[in-house]
Amino acid sequence: INIDCGTTGSYEDSNNVTWVGDDDFVTTGIVKEIPNVATKPYNTLRSFPSNHSNCYTKIPVTKDQKTLVRTNFYYSNYDNEESPPSFDLVYNQIHKYSIKIPKTNDEEKIYFLEAIFSPANEDISVCLVRTYRWGTPFISSIEVYSFDAGMYAELGPDESLIPRGRARYGDEEFISYLDPYGRVWDSSLSQENPSMTDLTTSASTINITGASNNPPMDVMLQALSGDFKLALPLTGLPAYLALYFSEPRDLSQTHKRSFNVFLDNKQVGSDPIVPVFGESIQVVERDIVGTPQSQVTFKLTGDSNLPPIINALELYLIRKGQKGGENGGGGGGGGGGEGGEESGFSVDDLES
């Protein structure tokens, strides 16, 4: 479900995504229109000048299935204060994050917070919690996608994943609406580096079943090949890393592509990666702890005569939730105790 905050009714956008108004999910707040903005869902928002906590409730999900929730914030100086607010956001009463939208010269940026977690019930809540006397919490839209069984199976029931990066390699196209699970994939090219090559598969289709996280087939159609290293923006907090591979060439018996993957000299996975033509492979490593200088490197095995490849990568921080988050009961003041620790980064780190 996709909720356009501050509007009523439903509509279909240019990407054939259906949006609904927020009247059925919230009873508090004030609707604001954004002047000179025609693009939905960013031409309206809902602000909350009253109460300590205001909640969207009864948002439908699939119980016990991993779920992606993305909340979007388009400030655009709608209040003529030239002072973007800071506040807390609580997903489903236990997953709490700090929202700190920076004051910049570019007020047209859209910021978002995204999390993946497992709801214990068939609906969830999203609460905006005031943290300062000044600054009014607001929200532009809410996107919710339930995942299929088996996706991100390594995630525990009280944990959430916060994206630090999601990239597809070998192509310049930006993918969001082609992913049925709402994930946004940034593009990454070789950028004419002579040691790297962008490859497009010669397979007519890619079987995704070998990757339980279900990366879109369009993400697996291209790959980056060559002598390369991938920088990972790790922060010293536990992280989740997923790597995706698909052999782009129908190799003869005299050719073999086989390599090991390392994060800061520690091998990722227990066996060498041998990509298969027309198939997909994923390698997941969780609870990794690195530094801002951490790198993923690729080393050929002794029997390989082709360079390493990679099709896509996902990197998340792992967050532990805590019981007793803000009240999911529709936006009364006070709303119970706080849940979860302070976020290690702010929403501006996730700029779209």
Stockholm file with secondary structure:
# STOCKHOLM 1.0

chainA/1-352         INIDCGTTGSYEDSNNVTWVGDDDFVTTGIVKEIPNVATKPYNTLRSFPSNHSNCYTKIPVTKDQKTLVRTNFYYSNYDNEESPPSFDLVYNQIHKYSIKIPKTNDEEKIYFLEAIFSPANEDISVCLVRTYRWGTPFISSIEVYSFDAGMYAELGPDESLIPRGRARYGDEEFISYLDPYGRVWDSSLSQENPSMTDLTTSASTINITGASNNPPMDVMLQALSGDFKLALPLTGLPAYLALYFSEPRDLSQTHKRSFNVFLDNKQVGSDPIVPVFGESIQVVERDIVGTPQSQVTFKLTGDSNLPPIINALELYLIRKGQKGGENGGGGGGGGGGEGGEESGFSVDDLES
#=GR chainA/1-352 SS CEEETTCCSEEECTTSCEEEESTTTCSCCEEEECTTCCSTTTTEEEECCSSSEEEEEEEECCTTSCEEEEEEECCTTTTSCCCCCEEEEEETTTEEEEEECCCCSCTTCCEEEEEEECCSSSEEEEEEEECSSSCCCEESEEEEEECCTTTTTTSCTTEEEEEEEEEEESBCCCBSTTCTTCCCBEEECCTTCTTEEEEECCSSCCBGGGCTTCCCHHHHTEEEEESCEEECCCCSSCEEEEEEECBCSCCCTTCCCCEEEEETTEEEEEEEECCCBTBCEEEEEEEECCCTTCEEEEEECTTCCSCCEECEEEEEEEEECCSCCSCCSSSCSSCSCCCSCCCSSCGGGGCC
#=GC SS_cons         CEEETTCCSEEECTTSCEEEESTTTCSCCEEEECTTCCSTTTTEEEECCSSSEEEEEEEECCTTSCEEEEEEECCTTTTSCCCCCEEEEEETTTEEEEEECCCCSCTTCCEEEEEEECCSSSEEEEEEEECSSSCCCEESEEEEEECCTTTTTTSCTTEEEEEEEEEEESBCCCBSTTCTTCCCBEEECCTTCTTEEEEECCSSCCBGGGCTTCCCHHHHTEEEEESCEEECCCCSSCEEEEEEECBCSCCCTTCCCCEEEEETTEEEEEEEECCCBTBCEEEEEEEECCCTTCEEEEEECTTCCSCCEECEEEEEEEEECCSCCSCCSSSCSSCSCCCSCCCSSCGGGGCC
//
